[in-house]
């Protein structure tokens, strides 16, 4: 039976994935703790008192800033302490930094770090952004992103090389679906664990997928490969939670 192989969330937009064994999904919400913070790349007009969707181009993100993959981020969801360590492939990082994003001093320390780390890629002073209940998703609606691992296997055949699943920065990775069959699920409902989701959109891939999450090298051209072989650049789906419940690694995923 198709099942959940992996679950991830991304506390800081553009930074390291956090693996989860389980998650409690609520109607109309993301995976808890997903994209809680973003690093603004120059003034965007984001208002924490009235948070609204902004395109990812307003923030530091892998599509433009692949050096972010040189960092290993760890986030404590109780204290909101963010720890950044350089990866083994880091060239521009300056050792470990640890800061509390709930404090003005902590946010300022992270902002100073990125002002140095991404100095030649900034459009203005970097700023840590957060608003209660807001998710800095790539789409305006609160969604769960899903990747079909058999589609990734088919993509590897097209490319002739291994493709790291985390290039796609999804929340759920499903094993057991026929390759590319997820693209035909628009409007369908899924039972995953005790939660129910509705598929609302195919995910059009951008240049972020070209960045190796281990090495930070921009070493593949996945959107071009998809377009050349399939006639589109879609890989993965967005789904909205329509009935809350718990999901865990190994849970079945049923198409209703």
C-alpha positions as CSV (number, residue, x, y, z in Angstrom):
1,X,0.0,0.0,0.0
2,X,1.3,3.5,-0.7
3,X,2.7,5.0,2.5
4,X,4.5,7.9,4.1
5,X,8.2,7.2,3.9
6,X,9.5,10.6,5.2
7,X,8.1,13.7,7.0
8,X,9.9,17.0,7.1
9,X,9.3,20.6,8.2
10,X,11.4,23.7,7.5
11,X,11.3,26.1,10.5
12,X,13.3,28.8,8.7
13,X,12.5,29.3,5.1
14,X,15.5,28.4,2.9
15,X,17.4,26.6,5.7
16,X,17.8,23.0,6.8
17,X,15.0,20.4,6.8
18,X,13.9,18.9,10.1
19,X,12.9,15.3,10.0
20,X,9.8,14.2,12.0
21,X,8.6,10.8,13.0
22,X,5.0,12.1,13.3
23,X,2.9,15.3,13.1
24,X,-0.5,16.4,14.1
25,X,-2.3,18.1,11.2
26,X,-5.1,20.6,11.7
27,X,-7.6,21.7,9.1
28,X,-6.4,24.6,6.9
29,X,-2.9,24.5,8.5
30,X,0.6,23.5,7.5
31,X,2.7,20.8,9.1
32,X,3.1,22.4,12.6
33,X,6.3,24.6,12.7
34,X,6.7,24.7,8.9
35,X,8.2,28.0,7.5
36,X,7.7,29.9,10.8
37,X,10.5,32.4,10.0
38,X,12.0,33.9,6.9
39,X,15.0,36.1,6.3
40,X,14.0,39.2,4.4
41,X,16.3,40.2,1.5
42,X,15.8,43.9,1.5
43,X,12.6,45.8,2.5
44,X,9.5,43.8,1.5
45,X,6.7,45.6,3.2
46,X,5.8,42.6,5.3
47,X,3.8,43.6,8.4
48,X,3.8,41.2,11.3
49,X,0.6,42.8,12.7
50,X,-1.2,42.0,9.4
51,X,0.8,39.2,7.8
52,X,0.1,38.5,4.2
53,X,1.6,36.3,1.5
54,X,4.7,37.5,-0.2
55,X,6.5,35.8,-3.1
56,X,9.7,33.9,-2.2
57,X,11.8,36.4,-4.1
58,X,11.5,38.8,-1.1
59,X,13.4,36.4,1.1
60,X,16.7,34.5,1.1
61,X,16.0,31.2,-0.6
62,X,17.8,28.5,-2.5
63,X,16.5,29.5,-5.9
64,X,18.9,32.5,-5.8
65,X,21.0,31.9,-2.7
66,X,22.5,28.4,-3.0
67,X,25.1,29.2,-0.3
68,X,22.3,28.7,2.3
69,X,22.9,25.0,1.8
70,X,26.3,25.5,3.3
71,X,24.6,25.9,6.7
72,X,23.2,23.3,9.0
73,X,20.3,24.8,11.0
74,X,18.8,23.5,14.2
75,X,15.7,25.1,15.7
76,X,14.2,24.5,19.1
77,X,10.5,24.9,18.8
78,X,10.0,25.6,22.5
79,X,12.6,28.2,23.1
80,X,12.9,29.5,19.4
81,X,16.6,29.3,19.7
82,X,18.2,28.9,16.2
83,X,21.6,27.3,15.9
84,X,23.6,27.6,12.6
85,X,26.7,25.5,12.0
86,X,28.8,25.4,8.8
87,X,28.5,22.3,6.7
88,X,31.6,20.3,5.8
89,X,31.4,22.1,2.4
90,X,31.0,25.6,3.8
91,X,33.4,28.2,2.5
92,X,32.0,31.5,3.8
93,X,30.5,30.7,7.2
94,X,32.2,31.9,10.3
95,X,31.7,29.1,12.9
96,X,28.6,28.4,15.0
97,X,26.1,31.0,16.0
98,X,23.2,30.5,18.4
99,X,20.5,33.0,19.0
100,X,16.9,33.3,20.4
101,X,14.6,34.5,17.6
102,X,12.1,35.7,20.2
103,X,14.5,38.4,21.4
104,X,15.5,41.6,19.6
105,X,19.1,40.8,20.5
106,X,18.9,37.3,19.0
107,X,17.2,38.4,15.8
108,X,19.9,41.2,15.4
109,X,22.6,38.6,15.8
110,X,21.2,36.4,13.1
111,X,20.7,39.5,10.9
112,X,24.3,40.4,11.3
113,X,25.4,36.9,10.4
114,X,23.4,36.9,7.2
115,X,24.6,40.4,6.4
116,X,28.1,38.9,6.3
117,X,27.3,35.5,4.9
118,X,25.2,36.7,2.0
119,X,26.8,40.2,1.6
120,X,27.1,40.1,-2.2
121,X,23.5,38.8,-2.7
122,X,21.6,41.3,-0.6
123,X,19.2,44.0,-1.8
124,X,19.2,45.6,1.6
125,X,19.7,44.7,5.3
126,X,18.5,41.2,6.1
127,X,15.7,41.0,8.6
128,X,14.3,38.1,10.6
129,X,10.5,37.9,9.9
130,X,7.8,36.1,11.9
131,X,4.1,36.5,12.6
132,X,1.9,34.4,14.8
133,X,0.0,31.9,12.8
134,X,1.7,32.8,9.5
135,X,3.7,30.4,7.3
136,X,6.2,31.8,4.7
137,X,5.1,29.2,2.1
138,X,5.8,29.5,-1.6
139,X,2.0,29.7,-2.1
140,X,-0.7,31.9,-0.5
141,X,-2.7,29.0,0.9
142,X,-1.6,27.0,3.9
143,X,-0.6,23.6,2.4
144,X,1.2,20.4,2.8
145,X,3.7,19.6,0.0
146,X,4.0,16.0,-1.2
147,X,6.6,14.2,-3.3
148,X,6.1,10.8,-5.0
149,X,9.4,8.9,-4.5
150,X,8.7,6.8,-7.6
151,X,8.6,10.0,-9.6
152,X,12.0,10.9,-8.3
153,X,13.3,7.5,-9.3
154,X,12.0,8.2,-12.8
155,X,13.7,11.6,-12.8
156,X,17.0,9.9,-11.8
157,X,16.6,7.7,-14.9
158,X,16.1,10.8,-17.1
159,X,19.1,12.5,-15.6
160,X,21.4,9.5,-15.2
161,X,22.3,10.5,-11.7
162,X,21.1,10.3,-8.1
163,X,18.7,13.0,-7.1
164,X,18.6,13.9,-3.4
165,X,14.9,13.9,-2.2
166,X,15.5,17.1,-0.1
167,X,16.2,19.1,-3.3
168,X,12.4,19.3,-3.4
169,X,11.9,20.5,0.2
170,X,8.6,18.7,0.6
171,X,6.7,17.9,3.8
172,X,5.7,14.3,2.9
173,X,7.5,11.8,0.7
174,X,5.2,9.0,-0.4
175,X,6.3,5.6,-1.5
176,X,4.1,3.2,-3.6
177,X,2.5,5.5,-6.1
178,X,3.1,4.9,-9.8
179,X,5.6,7.4,-11.2
180,X,4.0,10.8,-12.0
181,X,0.5,9.5,-11.0
182,X,0.4,12.2,-8.3
183,X,0.0,14.8,-11.1
184,X,-3.4,13.4,-11.9
185,X,-4.8,13.8,-8.3
186,X,-6.0,17.4,-8.6
187,X,-9.3,17.7,-6.7
188,X,-8.9,14.2,-5.2
189,X,-9.0,13.6,-1.4
190,X,-6.4,11.5,0.4
191,X,-6.5,9.7,3.7
192,X,-3.1,9.9,5.4
193,X,-3.0,8.4,8.9
194,X,-6.1,9.8,10.6
195,X,-6.0,13.0,8.6
196,X,-7.7,13.8,5.3
197,X,-6.2,16.1,2.7
198,X,-7.4,17.5,-0.7
199,X,-5.0,18.0,-3.6
200,X,-5.2,21.5,-4.9
201,X,-2.2,22.2,-7.1
202,X,0.7,20.7,-8.9
203,X,4.1,22.1,-7.9
204,X,6.0,23.8,-10.7
205,X,9.7,23.3,-9.9
206,X,12.2,26.2,-9.8
207,X,16.0,26.5,-9.8
208,X,16.1,25.7,-6.1
209,X,15.9,22.0,-7.1
210,X,19.2,22.4,-8.9
211,X,21.1,22.9,-5.6
212,X,22.5,19.8,-3.9
213,X,21.4,20.1,-0.2
214,X,24.6,18.4,0.9
215,X,27.3,20.2,-1.1
216,X,25.5,23.5,-2.0
217,X,26.6,22.9,-5.6
218,X,24.2,24.0,-8.4
219,X,25.0,20.8,-10.3
220,X,21.7,19.7,-12.0
221,X,19.0,21.4,-14.1
222,X,15.9,19.7,-13.0
223,X,13.2,22.1,-14.4
224,X,14.9,21.8,-17.8
225,X,15.1,18.0,-17.5
226,X,11.4,17.8,-16.6
227,X,10.4,20.2,-19.5
228,X,12.5,18.3,-22.0
229,X,11.1,14.9,-21.0
230,X,7.6,15.6,-19.9
231,X,6.7,18.9,-21.5
232,X,6.2,20.6,-18.1
233,X,8.3,21.4,-15.0
234,X,5.8,19.9,-12.5
235,X,7.0,17.5,-9.8
236,X,4.9,17.0,-6.6
237,X,1.6,18.3,-5.3
238,X,0.2,20.7,-2.7
239,X,-2.7,19.5,-0.6
240,X,-4.9,21.3,2.0
241,X,-5.8,19.6,5.3
242,X,-9.6,19.3,5.4
243,X,-9.9,17.0,8.4
244,X,-7.3,17.0,11.2
245,X,-5.5,14.0,12.5
246,X,-2.1,12.5,13.2
247,X,0.3,11.2,10.5
248,X,3.4,9.2,11.1
249,X,6.1,7.6,9.1
250,X,4.8,4.3,7.7
251,X,1.1,5.4,7.6
252,X,-0.8,4.4,4.5
253,X,-1.9,7.0,2.0
254,X,-5.3,6.2,0.4
255,X,-6.8,8.0,-2.6
256,X,-10.5,8.4,-2.0
